[in-house]
């Protein structure tokens, strides 16, 4: 006879950790913008940009910091990290093993993937023995990590939940309008059926019309004029293009303004996919030139030594919106700088970083007028309050019948969500 022996399960510290909570704490690190091309010198702005570290070693350091901030390490481990311990090799080994296990779990659950970074011949160093925080660091620097689509979706969901809780929204649905239609949810008096209506019949009203017409005769013959349908609130669909400024100033002066903008884009994408399936969202970045980027590349998007070609951004956004047959079309622009570049007819880019160049402004406002003519709203979220910039944005809002929001990186997401959900004109101070 075969016997099976059961023993008590002894869990590890990994089982007690909140993996999703740690991933949420790592959101800024995972979505950090960096600077296109690394450190860069510009005669106007000087040196800027850091060399972005996407190595496994950097990920472990970020995980360790998140563990410390969340209070999920034992007191013994914390003392060892602070240098207050007795140099216990076993405690350091357990910390290193925990970090390895955390990375492995994030990979196994599909939030991250790892890839070997290109190495020069002879640059690989084999590290013998057990890994630790100090040992194997050079090997860990040869492995890069990337967010998977599941990881991007999760960060979008968590950002959306934080933003909705910040503005006091408990639930959300489709975009309300002042018109009525024949839908599934009845909320108004019935009316006679017209060709093309949804066959959401008001049975009592229909039978009443038939009885009034022919009397209580069985079988009851229904006529076209007897049909009555329920009315429901008409829910419209909306096509949105989110324009993200990738010019130099979005990461200048020691403040990263681009990472919060990317988090807003992820939250909007999750909101639309889960609650507004009839809506669409496209993302356009604009620096020296404008281009559409897929959501799969949004987490890796960076700013660079670029000017602000707002006109080309509007032109590309308008082309994307006109290709979609939606009831509403809008542009949501997040920027912190005045237009400083335009694309000339021959394809060259004319730049003037000194200020509001009349030629640049004229071409930009021409694109704004084209958006208005096409029925496209432009809502602008400004991360700066330069007087000349405020005047320009006010002109754009007036021309495009949109709204101007002057905000900062801390409240940007909250204001974007309010505007998208409530759809009413107001200025956030």
Order of alpha helices (4+ residues) and beta strands (2+ residues): alpha-alpha-alpha-beta-beta-alpha-alpha-alpha-beta-alpha-beta-alpha-beta-beta-alpha-beta-beta-alpha-beta-beta-alpha-beta-beta-beta-alpha-beta-alpha-beta-alpha
